[in-house]
Each structure stands twice: as C-alpha cells, then as structure tokens.
C-alpha cells in the first residue's frame, strides 16, 4: 500500500548566519573518508545531497539553477550505472523534482522558500549533544545534517510549492507556474502521477525505481476549475470560429476594427486553451492506461514464470515416481506391503497432479481476461490517437494563419522597398534636373555673350551713321558754295570765255559729287535696315532669355520640392529602419553548420541536423535530433552546407551595411559594433572569422569587412569626409592579455613570469575602453591589415588535441578604430569595430588534454562560463552584471552593456559525436538572441584636436 505525506513549506526563517560556513572540496574529502555507511548513503555519489551529483564538485549550500539543465545530460553516467535516484523536469503546469531521501533523519526533512528566489531541502541526520548549542545550520552543518539549495526558475510561482514524501522514502516536489490551485488535480490521482514535458509523457519516479504505481482510473480529470470554466467547444463551434469574417460599419474606423480583432483573438485563445486542457487530459488518461497495461503485463509474465516453475517441479516429481515405481516392481514379489504403500503414494501424486492441472486451467482463464482488458485499453488508445490527429489538423490551420500574417509582413517590407525605389527615382530625376539646369545656364551665358556682341555692332553702326551724316552735310555745304560760284561765273561768262570751260569742269564735278551723295544715301539706308534687323534679333534674344530664366526658376522650384520630398522620405525610411532594428534587439545571432570533414562519419548531417522548409522558418530555423527527440531552434540567419564556399559574397550584404554604419555620416544607430564566433572546438569558428589563407574566394569575415570599409572610405572622399583607421590585436591566454603586434615579444617567456608585461583594462566615464601599453598601428590599405593579420596569426597560441589538429587555445580580439572628419561641416565621428574569435569549449573526455593543455582548457571554459553569466544577467535585466569575472567580459563591457550593436556567430558541427555540445551551443545562442542590451544612439561630435582613439 502506497503512503503519501504532505510536507509544510516554510516561507520565513530568521536564523542568522545560516549556511555561512562553506563545505570546500578538501573538507568534504577528509570528512567523507572517515564516514560511516550512513554518511556514504547521504553524501555518496548519486544522492540529491551529494556535492558530486553533477559530475564535478559543487557545494550543496550554494544555490544551483537545476531546471536550466536536462537531467538526461547531467546524470547520464550515473543513470547508465544505476547509481542515482534523482530526476527533474518541466511539466505543462509545474516544475517537478523527485529524489530518494536518506533513511537517517527522515522525519526532520523541511522545505523552505527564501524570498521567492531560492528553495532549500534540509534534514538533520545527527542530533547535537549540547541542548543549548546554536543552530546546526550556522556552523559545520554537514556534521549534523544535509541540504540542497536550488534556484527557482524565473516564471515559477514560489507561492504554490508543494512537497510530498511517498513511503517515507521518495520526495516529490511541485513548483507551480502561475496556475490556479485546482489545476494541481490534473497532475494525477492524489498529485502523485508523472506530468507531461516537452510534448511527451514521463513515468512517475516510483515506477523507475521499481515501486508499484497507483491504480489508474478510467475517467479523465474535469476542467471545471480551469481558465476556460465550464465552456466546451464542439467541432461546429471551432469551424465557425475559424471561418468567421469580420464585419465593420466603417472600414476606416480602425478603433472598431482593432477592438473586434482583439475580441476575436481572445476567443481564439480561449478555444486553444480548452483544446490544450483536453489534450492534457487525454495524455494523462493515456499515461494511466499505459501504466495499467505495463502492470498487467508484468503480472502475466510473473504468472507464466510461476506456471513454468510448477511444470518443471511436476516433471521432476514424475521422474522420481517412475524411478520409485520401477524399484517397487522389482521388489513386488518380496514386499507386498511396500507395494501397497507405493500405490497409495502414487494415487496421492495423481490427485496432486490433477489439482495442479485444475489450477493451470484457472490461470489460463485469468490470462484470457487480462488479454481482453489489454484489447479494450488498445481501443481506448486508438480513440485518443484520433483526437490527437484532430488537434494536429487544428494546429495546421493555426500555422496557415501564421503564414498569412508573415505574408502581410512581407507586403509591408515590399512597401518599404518600393519607397526606397521611389527615392532612387527621385534622386535620378534630381540629377537630370541638375544637368538640364547646367545646360540652360550655359545657353544663357551664350545668349548673353551674343547680345553683348550685337550691342557692340549697333554702337559701331550708330557711330558710322553719324560720321556719314557729317560728311553728307559737308558735301551739301560744298555744293551750295560751288553753286554760288557757278552763279558768279555765269554772270561773268559773257565777260570771259575762259570761265565757260571752268564752269563745265565744275558742273562735271558737281555731277560726280551728286552721284557720291546718292551712293552715301543708299549706304545710309542699308545701315538703317541693318540696325532694324539687329534691334529685332536683340528683342528676340531678350524674349528667349526671359523664357529661359522663367524655366530655370521653375526647375529650381521643382528641384527644391524634390529635395524636400527626398529629405522627408529619408526621415521616414530611417525612422522605420530604426524601429525594425529596435524590435529585433541589439544582439543578433547567425548560426553556421560547418561542412563535413574527412574524419566525420558519412551522411552524418542528415541524421542529426535538419532544416525546416516552412515559410516562417525558411533560412532561419534548424532542428537537432537526439534519441528520437527533435529540438527546434530559430535565429536571424541559418547557414548550412550550401553556403560554406561563398557565404560572405551574397548572404552578408546586409551585414556589411551594419559594419559600414561606423563610417557613414547619416542617422546611424550605433558607432560600436561587436561580432564574435562561439562554438565547440573544431566547429569552424576561425574559418568563419579568418577564412582559408591563400584562397581569395574563401576569405573570412575580418578581411571581407575591411575591404568593404576601405571601399566606402574611398567613395566618401567626394563628400568631404576623411578617415583615419587604427588597428590593434590581442589574445587572452589563461586569463592573461598578450599583445600580438608587439615588436619585442619573446615567444619563450611565460605569461606569469617576471619579464611578462602586464596589460591593464580601464573604462572611462564616457564608456570608452583602453588597454594600457597595447600596440596601436595606423593603417591605410587592406594590404597593411593583411600583413598585420598574418603576423598576429603566427604569434597566436594554438595546440593539438584529439578533437582538432590546429586548436585555438586563446581568445583572439581584433579591434578597428575609425575617426572621420568632415572639413566642410566641421564634424567628427568615431567608431570601434571588435571582431572576436573565441576559443572553443571542449570536454576533457573527448579532447584528452593534459598538462598545459589541461590548464588552457580550464581557463577557456571558465571565461566562456563568465560570458554565459553576463548574457543571462542581461537577459534577466538584473541590477548587477558580473563583467569583472573574466578578462574577456571586462574587455567587452562597452559592447555588451550599452549603446552598441552585437552579432554572434554560433558554429556547430554536423558530426553525431558532437551532438551534445552542439545542443548546448544552440541553447546558449537562443538565450543570447532573446537578450536586449539597450537602444543604440548616434555619436557625432565637433572636431577635436586629439586624433588617438580608445578601444571603445
């Protein structure tokens, strides 16, 4: 008979200095080595209260985030050897923990909930000798009791913690996830049946440990106390709800449309919750039927085994009887009395055999009944499967609705693209108008020059006419004078004949002068005609000049309107662009699956890695398959084998736009960019960042981004911008900073020796970061940067392990500092680009590291763990973020904690042997993708005299 006892959960414990004394690994080894069998059961391997439960030493009095890890992974070694009785998982309604309690101090087990963040389980296995001694939890608590303190999940409701003890042996604890109290009834009969997690049913822990489960019931639990109340949906109701069309009195009344849509969404949610509750009920019923079926099968197996044993015993008895019968037949002539006794015993044995055959027949009948019950259970399971298919069809309809929403989003993106295309057309029209304006100005200059020339010709003609008029007046005066002389000579002709000859000569001269006068008059008329023609041409030129002037004014007005529209459209585009970036968050995640290597198993990727083809997940989704369980993940971009050769040429055009914002003088949203590659050893991080040396088509992210930056710098020279660029490279090896560009670096010295240079990381009030004594080199071309990259690659720490021939044993940090100055606007912009190749995480069981490699592995895993702590603290928006826990996180504090833009490349291997590490990497990347580090803002300052920049 199963017994269940409810434990009281205490919420207030004012005991001072509780758990103040830590149980170190050295103390534990010394204490455990002199322990009794009771201590070995309490603190031994596989116990909930053991410091060695999770594979490495961890003080049980320190809070541990249990539900952030999978029990199948952490306890795989212990479960395979059958040394543990601990299990935890997340159900639909609760977080569940199940464990075996030690026999000592079972009645002293207590459960506390501290400040809604930590839950602890403790018990006292040994009473204190002194009655007035202080609380055993304030000193060396392990000498008197045991404890396990756990961090509550963020979405868990600490006020709904329930703990039970079954058969005084097993502890079961449920932590509510903001669910009404009556929902607990759906966890099983008397709250002791296992719950569903991740879409599959888990067995109760008592079954795992060989105990008998509670008897299943056939009636599904009621949903009277659920969020849907007493509402039930029929198939007609669901069809009507899905086929419902919105009706509006006024299609431009967006408030009414929004209210109707919200009401429709509420009804859909109510229907979905009802279906989820029904699905949970049927899954629960299926689990109970499965448990009953397994119990009946086990009983049938036991009966069959018992029947076989009885048959063997009967066969042995028959053989013995036959032997005794033969001996009696030989002695029948001698001992008649013994013969009669033997016959009596034979008759008794026959009767026993008949009774055994009767019992066998009854057992066969019972077996038939059990088989009938099994057949009825299979029919009920088939009905549950039919209902599950209906639910799958409903889920497919919801997916269609989501795809429609995605289509609307794509339409909005196309609208933005059309706006950008219209902007390009306006810019092209603006350039054409400017060309027309320039040509009209040239025509205006030519017309003005021709008008000036015509004016000069007119002045010359007027001067010539005036001179001709003067000569004509002189000729008229001479004619009058000569006529007077002719009259005098005519009066004297009678007196002197000689004067007649002179008179004839004078007449001839007068005639010739009259002809000259007529010629001069004709020349004057021609000049006047030319003057009129020049006046008409000047008037036409002036009219054309006025028309061209009006056209230029109109074009200038249109140009101003176009420039105003261009500015307004650019403002709208920037506002929409910044809104999209803010909605996406400041940390973006790209996932890259490296191609298969010759050492990998053939066709390995198809076995463990798949890519969904749905509209919303195409190019952004990746699925991992482990032990028949599919783990889906979604990121900003997923790159697989089809992208590995030229992935940076076409797939990262938008990424280069993000990088080039550092040197553009527009409304850029950040001037600090951080890109880092994360993943296990051998997953392709260094190839992603550096590429393949000597192959231009397989360049990595660092050389390609630098090529884009230098090209953009060259194109911005025409706009008055001048840029200076500085490069520094360092590595963090065993929590020590090394300068990879130092000219006097000794490769044989140790990082902790007396000759090693100490580099200090400092942050100023403006969020800038400076590494003291770090080499900073001015660069002017990509060739110089390539030379420095080769120098740093030769100086970087690499080593050989069982997982990778060329394994990076340090974190590589490439920093590009950019300073831009605009001479015309007297402005300066500053930016920092950090490109980081992190060392790969690895497991000692696979890498086989020893000696120096072991120290390197420990330092690498510690720094990556510190990076994980920082990301989790940022995701939870905690007040304190542990940037100082490692040199890597402290160096990247401005990039991870402020107005910066961060991109993470998570690299995974398609090899099935690396599936566990790949799954951990993708889970960490999902946490990073959900993290927001603040709204980026622009940094534009006036021109400064100091040209040296800090790291951040």
BABAGU-512423 format. One line per 3 residues: for each residue z, x, y of C-alpha. Coordinates in steps of 0.05 Angstrom, whole numbers. Each point is the difference from the previous one (the first is absolute). Example, Ala and Ser with C-alpha at 12.3 -4.5 7.8 and 13.67 -1.06 7.14 Angstrom:
<recs>
156,246,-90 | -13,27,69
</recs>
This chain:
<recs>
0,0,0 | -21,30,68 | 55,2,53
-15,5,75 | 50,17,55 | -15,-6,75
24,58,43 | 24,-10,71 | -42,37,53
46,29,54 | -28,8,70 | 59,31,37
33,65,-20 | 41,35,54 | 20,60,-43
-6,63,43 | -33,64,-25 | -29,-36,-60
-49,45,-39 | 12,55,51 | 4,53,-54
-68,17,-29 | -12,15,-73 | -41,63,1
-41,24,-58 | 46,59,-14 | 62,-44,0
-34,-50,-46 | -20,54,-50 | 70,28,-2
32,-70,-6 | -50,-24,-52 | 6,62,-44
75,-14,-12 | -8,-75,-7 | 17,-48,-55
-47,-47,-38 | 19,-54,51 | -24,44,57
-64,16,-37 | -13,-75,-8 | 14,-14,74
-35,60,32 | -47,19,-56 | -76,0,1
-30,-70,6 | 63,-33,29 | -6,-39,66
57,42,29 | -28,67,-23 | -22,50,55
-58,20,-45 | -29,-70,-9 | -63,13,41
-21,66,-31 | 34,45,52 | 71,3,27
19,-54,50 | 71,-17,23 | 15,-73,-22
43,-10,63 | -62,11,43 | -44,-61,12
-64,2,-41 | -63,-43,16 | -6,-26,-71
-52,-55,9 | -49,46,35 | -15,32,-68
-26,-27,-66 | 50,4,-57 | -57,13,-49
-15,65,36 | 69,26,17 | 29,-17,-69
-61,14,-43 | 31,61,-35 | 66,-35,-13
-33,-64,-26 | -45,38,-47 | 61,33,-32
42,-64,3 | 55,31,43 | 4,-51,56
19,-73,8 | -17,-7,74 | -56,-43,28
-18,-26,69 | -59,-39,29 | -21,-47,55
-8,-73,-18 | -33,-56,40 | 68,-25,25
46,60,-7 | 11,74,-12 | 31,9,-70
42,57,-28 | 23,1,-73 | 42,55,-32
51,13,-55 | 72,9,24 | 47,53,-30
55,-28,-44 | 55,33,41 | 25,-39,60
-46,-59,-13 | 48,-49,33 | 4,42,64
-74,-4,17 | -10,-23,72 | -62,-12,43
-1,12,76 | -54,-15,52 | 8,46,60
-28,-22,68 | -58,-35,-34 | -33,68,-16
35,30,-60 | 26,-30,-64 | 48,39,-44
25,-9,-72 | 65,36,-18 | 55,-2,-53
63,38,-18 | 1,30,-69 | 66,37,8
63,-25,36 | 36,45,51 | 67,28,-23
35,-8,67 | 10,-72,22 | -1,17,74
-60,46,-3 | -58,-12,48 | -62,-39,-21
-36,37,-57 | -67,-9,38 | 25,45,58
8,64,-40 | -30,28,-64 | -22,-68,-21
-36,23,-63 | 67,18,-31 | 21,-73,1
-62,-44,6 | -76,-5,6 | -48,-27,53
-73,-13,15 | -20,-15,72 | -70,-30,13
-41,-14,63 | -19,-73,8 | -75,-14,10
-20,-19,71 | -19,-72,-19 | 60,-13,-46
52,-52,20 | 66,37,-10 | 40,-65,8
-30,-26,-66 | 22,55,-47 | 24,-24,-68
27,43,-57 | 15,-18,-72 | 30,35,-61
-28,-21,-68 | 42,10,-62 | 45,48,40
-56,52,-9 | -61,-14,43 | -2,-7,76
-54,-42,33 | -7,-5,75 | -47,-43,43
-13,12,73 | -32,-60,35 | -64,7,41
14,-54,52 | -5,-57,-51 | 42,-64,-1
59,0,-47 | -29,-50,-48 | -59,47,-12
48,42,-42 | -3,-55,-53 | -73,19,-12
20,70,-24 | 21,-30,-67 | 54,-37,-38
68,20,30 | -39,51,43 | -6,48,-58
-75,-2,-17 | -48,54,24 | -44,-12,61
-73,11,16 | -24,61,37 | -69,20,22
-32,-59,-35 | 28,16,-70 | 63,-22,-36
54,51,-17 | 48,-8,-58 | 73,-8,12
38,65,-9 | 42,-28,-56 | -62,-8,-42
-21,72,14 | 69,23,-25 | -4,-41,-64
45,-58,22 | -16,-73,-14 | -30,-38,60
24,-68,21 | -34,-58,-35 | -63,-22,38
-7,-70,26 | -63,-40,0 | 7,-35,68
-26,40,61 | 50,9,58 | -3,-51,55
-25,16,70 | 44,-51,34 | 35,52,43
-62,41,16 | -34,7,67 | -49,-54,-18
56,-50,-14 | -23,-58,-44 | -73,5,21
-51,5,-57 | -75,12,5 | -52,-31,-45
-69,28,-11 | -29,-53,46 | 49,20,55
-20,73,-7 | -75,-17,2 | 10,-44,60
39,55,35 | -53,53,-14 | -58,-46,20
34,-25,63 | -42,8,63 | 31,5,69
-17,-57,49 | 9,10,75 | -4,-48,57
-23,55,46 | -30,63,-31 | 19,41,62
74,-19,-6 | 22,65,-32 | 74,-20,2
-14,-61,-43 | -43,40,-47 | 54,54,-6
54,-53,-14 | -43,-33,-53 | -15,67,-32
75,19,-1 | 16,-67,-33 | -54,12,-51
25,70,-14 | 71,-27,-9 | -24,-51,-51
-39,55,-36 | 61,44,-2 | 42,-57,-27
-51,-12,-55 | -3,74,-17 | 75,5,-4
2,-61,-46 | -52,32,-45 | 39,65,0
63,-37,-21 | -37,-37,-55 | -30,67,-23
69,31,-1 | 27,-59,-41 | -56,6,-51
7,76,-4 | 75,-10,-11 | -15,-52,-54
-50,48,-32 | 51,55,-1 | 52,-45,-33
-50,-22,-53 | -20,72,-12 | 73,20,-9
11,-59,-48 | -62,20,-38 | 23,72,-7
69,-23,-22 | -30,-46,-54 | -47,55,-23
58,48,-7 | 38,-52,-41 | -61,-11,-45
-7,75,-10 | 74,5,-19 | -7,-58,-49
-61,31,-32 | 37,66,-6 | 59,-35,-32
-45,-37,-49 | -33,65,-21 | 68,32,-11
22,-59,-43 | -64,4,-41 | 10,75,-12
72,-13,-21 | -22,-55,-49 | -54,45,-29
52,53,-12 | 46,-51,-32 | -56,-25,-45
-15,71,-22 | 73,12,-17 | 3,-66,-38
-60,18,-40 | 31,66,-18 | 65,-34,-21
-40,-53,-39 | -36,54,-41 | 65,34,-15
31,-66,-21 | -60,-16,-45 | 11,67,-35
73,-16,-9 | -9,-74,-17 | 11,12,-74
64,38,14 | 33,-39,56 | -14,-75,1
55,-11,50 | -30,50,49 | -67,-35,-8
30,-66,20 | 33,32,61 | -66,33,19
-36,-67,-6 | 52,-32,44 | -8,54,52
-76,-8,-4 | 7,-74,13 | 44,14,60
-51,49,27 | -55,-52,-9 | 40,-50,40
10,52,55 | -74,13,1 | -15,-75,6
49,-5,58 | -33,60,34 | -68,-32,-9
26,-64,32 | 27,40,59 | -67,35,6
-35,-68,4 | 48,-23,55 | -14,64,38
-75,-12,-7 | 9,-70,30 | 39,30,58
-55,50,11 | -51,-57,4 | 42,-35,52
4,64,42 | -76,8,-5 | -8,-71,25
45,14,59 | -41,63,14 | -64,-41,1
30,-50,49 | 22,58,45 | -71,28,-1
-27,-68,22 | 49,-1,58 | -21,70,19
-73,-22,-1 | 17,-57,49 | 35,49,45
-62,45,-1 | -44,-59,20 | 45,-13,60
-4,75,17 | -76,-4,0 | 3,-58,49
44,42,45 | -50,57,-5 | -55,-47,23
42,-20,59 | 12,73,17 | -76,12,-2
-9,-57,50 | 51,34,45 | -38,65,-7
-64,-36,23 | 38,-25,61 | 23,71,15
-72,25,-6 | -21,-53,51 | 53,26,47
-26,70,-12 | -70,-26,17 | 26,-27,66
31,68,15 | -67,34,-15 | -33,-49,48
49,20,54 | -16,73,-14 | -75,-15,5
14,-34,68 | 33,64,23 | -60,40,-25
-48,-46,38 | 42,12,62 | -8,74,-10
-75,-8,-10 | -5,-41,64 | 39,55,34
-52,51,-24 | -57,-46,25 | 34,-5,68
8,76,2 | -74,8,-17 | -20,-51,53
44,36,50 | -36,66,-15 | -68,-35,8
22,-30,67 | 23,68,23 | -69,29,-19
-35,-56,39 | 46,12,59 | -18,74,-1
-75,-15,-3 | 6,-50,58 | 38,51,41
-57,50,-13 | -52,-52,21 | 42,-15,62
0,74,18 | -76,5,-9 | -11,-63,43
45,29,54 | -38,66,-1 | -67,-36,5
27,-43,58 | 21,63,37 | -69,30,-10
-34,-64,25 | 45,1,62 | -19,72,14
-74,-18,-7 | 10,-59,48 | 33,45,52
-58,50,-6 | -52,-56,9 | 37,-28,61
1,70,31 | -74,8,-15 | -17,-68,31
40,18,63 | -39,66,7 | -66,-36,-11
18,-51,54 | 15,57,48 | -67,33,-15
-34,-68,9 | 33,-10,69 | -21,71,19
-72,-16,-22 | 1,-65,42 | 24,38,60
-55,52,-10 | -50,-56,-6 | 22,-32,65
-2,68,34 | -70,13,-26 | -23,-70,20
23,14,71 | -38,65,-1 | -62,-38,-26
4,-48,58 | 5,58,49 | -58,36,-33
-41,-64,-1 | 12,-6,75 | -24,70,7
-59,-4,-48 | -47,-16,55 | 24,61,34
-6,48,-56 | -43,-4,-63 | 41,52,-34
57,-49,-3 | -43,-46,-44 | -1,51,-56
75,6,5 | 7,-75,-1 | -39,-4,-65
45,53,-30 | 62,-37,23 | -27,-65,-30
-12,34,-66 | 71,28,2 | 26,-69,18
-37,-30,-59 | 28,52,-47 | 70,-12,26
-9,-76,-10 | -19,14,-72 | 62,43,-8
41,-55,32 | -27,-51,-50 | 15,48,-58
71,8,26 | 8,-76,5 | -24,-7,-73
49,55,-22 | 56,-37,37 | -17,-65,-36
2,36,-67 | 67,29,18 | 27,-69,18
-26,-28,-66 | 35,56,-38 | 64,-14,39
-3,-74,-19 | -11,19,-74 | 59,49,2
44,-55,32 | -19,-48,-56 | 15,53,-55
67,16,34 | 18,-74,1 | -19,-7,-73
41,62,-18 | 60,-27,40 | -6,-67,-36
-4,34,-69 | 59,44,20 | 42,-61,18
-18,-34,-67 | 18,64,-38 | 65,4,39
17,-72,-19 | -17,15,-73 | 45,62,1
57,-42,29 | -9,-53,-54 | -2,53,-55
63,32,29 | 35,-68,-2 | -22,-10,-72
23,70,-17 | 69,-14,30 | 4,-66,-40
-21,36,-64 | 52,55,12 | 54,-53,13
-19,-37,-65 | -1,66,-37 | 70,17,25
27,-69,-18 | -32,3,-69 | 28,69,-12
69,-25,20 | -6,-58,-49 | -25,47,-55
58,48,12 | 51,-55,0 | -27,-29,-66
-5,70,-30 | 72,17,19 | 24,-67,-27
-33,13,-67 | 30,70,-3 | 69,-27,17
-6,-53,-54 | -19,53,-51 | 60,43,19
2,73,18 | 0,28,-71 | -63,-11,-39
-9,19,-73 | -64,23,-36 | 2,8,-76
-46,51,-35 | -9,4,-75 | -25,70,-17
-58,7,-50 | 14,18,-73 | 7,74,-16
-23,35,-64 | 72,5,-24 | 10,-76,7
-12,-47,-57 | -70,-33,2 | -5,-71,28
72,6,22 | -9,-35,66 | -25,-65,-29
62,-5,-44 | 53,6,54 | -36,-12,68
-42,-60,20 | -27,-26,66 | 1,-75,17
-66,-31,22 | 26,-60,39 | -21,-9,72
68,13,31 | 15,61,-45 | -69,33,-4
6,72,23 | 74,-9,14 | 32,-15,-68
18,41,-61 | 34,-21,-65 | 39,44,-49
11,-20,-73 | 63,24,-35 | 23,-25,-67
-42,-63,7 | 30,-16,69 | -47,1,61
27,26,66 | -44,-21,60 | 1,37,67
-37,-11,65 | -12,52,55 | -45,9,62
-53,36,-42 | -6,20,-73 | -48,56,-20
-19,12,-73 | -51,41,-39 | -61,-27,38
27,29,66 | 23,70,-20 | -64,40,16
-16,-22,71 | 59,-44,16 | 11,29,70
-72,-9,23 | -5,-77,0 | 68,-29,-20
41,32,56 | -40,-14,62 | 55,-46,25
52,53,-17 | -35,51,44 | 2,-51,56
75,0,-7 | 2,76,2 | -46,5,61
45,-46,41 | 41,63,14 | -55,27,47
-31,-64,28 | 16,-22,70 | 4,-74,-13
55,-50,-16 | 20,38,-63 | 61,-26,-37
31,67,-21 | -6,74,14 | 38,21,-63
-34,-4,-67 | 30,20,-68 | -38,1,-66
33,23,-63 | -20,2,-74 | 52,-22,-51
0,0,-76 | 20,36,-63 | -23,70,-20
-73,1,-18 | -19,-66,33 | -49,31,50
40,5,65 | -26,69,20 | -72,-21,-17
8,-62,44 | 24,41,60 | -39,66,-9
-59,-19,-45 | -37,50,-44 | -10,69,33
-72,23,6 | -30,-70,-9 | -18,-33,68
-10,-69,-32 | 71,0,-30 | 39,17,63
70,-28,6 | 33,-42,53 | 23,59,43
-69,35,11 | -37,-66,8 | 49,-28,52
-4,65,39 | -76,-3,0 | 3,-71,29
50,21,53 | -41,59,24 | -64,-42,3
36,-53,41 | 28,53,47 | -71,25,12
-26,-70,15 | 56,-14,51 | -18,61,43
-50,-43,39 | 57,-47,21 | 40,56,32
49,12,-57 | 19,70,-23 | 44,11,-61
42,57,-27 | 20,1,-73 | 55,40,-35
14,7,-74 | 63,18,-39 | 11,0,-75
65,5,-38 | 28,-14,-69 | 69,-24,-22
19,40,-62 | 68,-12,-31 | 25,-33,65
-22,61,40 | -55,1,53 | -55,53,-7
-52,17,53 | -68,3,-35 | -35,30,62
50,56,12 | -34,68,5 | 60,41,-23
19,-43,-61 | 24,39,-61 | -18,-37,-64
53,38,-40 | 60,-20,42 | 44,-58,-20
10,-60,43 | 76,8,-1 | 1,76,8
25,36,62 | -71,17,23 | -24,-73,-2
-13,-31,69 | 40,-64,13 | -40,-58,30
38,-55,35 | -25,-72,11 | 17,-30,67
-14,-69,31 | 2,-12,75 | 17,-65,38
-74,-20,3 | -8,0,-75 | -37,67,-3
13,49,-57 | 0,75,5 | 7,52,-56
28,64,28 | -40,65,-9 | -57,-38,-34
-70,30,10 | -46,-44,42 | -74,19,3
-52,-26,50 | -64,-24,-34 | -69,-15,28
-43,-16,-60 | 4,-24,-72 | -17,70,-24
64,27,29 | 40,-56,-33 | -33,13,-67
19,73,4 | 73,-19,15 | 0,-50,-58
-24,54,-48 | 54,47,26 | 54,-54,-9
-25,-18,-70 | 6,74,-22 | 71,2,27
24,-66,-30 | 47,-1,-59 | -34,-23,-65
19,6,-73 | -20,-18,-71 | 34,-55,-39
-16,-38,-64 | -29,-57,42 | -42,39,50
-32,69,2 | 4,5,77 | 62,-41,18
22,-1,73 | 73,21,2 | 11,-17,74
-15,-53,53 | -60,21,44 | 1,-25,73
-64,9,42 | 11,-17,74 | -55,-8,52
24,-7,73 | -51,-27,50 | 4,2,77
-54,-35,41 | -11,5,75 | -46,-42,43
-18,36,64 | -27,-62,35 | 60,-46,-13
52,56,-3 | 29,-28,-65 | 24,36,-63
9,-27,-71 | 39,35,-56 | -1,-14,-74
23,28,-66 | -34,-7,-68 | 43,18,-61
-37,7,-67 | 48,11,-58 | -11,19,-72
66,-16,-35 | 20,36,-63 | -5,-43,-62
59,-33,-34 | 8,21,-73 | 45,-10,-60
31,61,-33 | -16,-28,-69 | -75,3,16
-6,60,47 | 45,46,-42 | 24,36,64
52,54,-8 | 30,54,45 | -32,0,69
-46,-58,-18 | 62,-41,-17 | 31,14,68
-66,-19,34 | -3,-65,-40 | 71,-18,20
-14,14,74 | -66,-40,-1 | 32,-60,-34
59,2,49 | -45,0,62 | -43,-56,-28
63,-40,-15 | 22,11,72 | -69,-25,23
10,-62,-44 | 69,-12,31 | -30,4,70
-55,-49,-17 | 49,-49,-32 | 46,4,61
-58,-14,46 | -23,-58,-44 | 71,-30,2
4,13,76 | 67,35,-9 | 36,28,61
5,70,-31 | -61,34,-29 | 16,64,-39
-54,46,31 | 46,61,-4 | 6,-2,-76
-59,48,-8 | -44,46,42 | -62,-43,-15
28,-66,26 | 33,34,60 | -67,33,18
-37,-66,-5 | 52,-42,37 | -46,-15,61
-57,-21,-47 | 43,-45,-44 | 50,-28,50
-36,-17,65 | -66,-17,34 | -45,33,-50
-55,-17,-49 | 12,19,-73 | -46,-1,-60
22,14,-71 | -47,22,-56 | 33,-17,-67
-36,38,-55 | 6,-20,-73 | -27,26,-66
-38,-45,-49 | 29,38,-60 | 45,-46,-43
51,56,-7 | 13,-3,76 | 6,-76,2
75,0,14 | -7,47,60 | -60,-39,25
39,-65,-3 | 58,31,40 | -49,27,52
-34,-68,10 | 68,-35,7 | 21,50,53
-67,-9,35 | 11,-76,1 | 66,12,35
-34,45,50 | -56,-50,13 | 52,-54,16
36,46,50 | -9,-7,76 | 21,57,45
-11,-31,69 | -56,-20,48 | -42,60,22
-14,11,73 | -45,44,42 | 23,65,31
-41,17,63 | 30,47,50 | -22,34,64
-26,70,-3 | 52,53,-16 | 0,74,10
29,16,-69 | -55,5,-52 | 43,12,-61
19,-60,-42 | 57,-14,-48 | -8,-24,-71
11,-74,17
</recs>
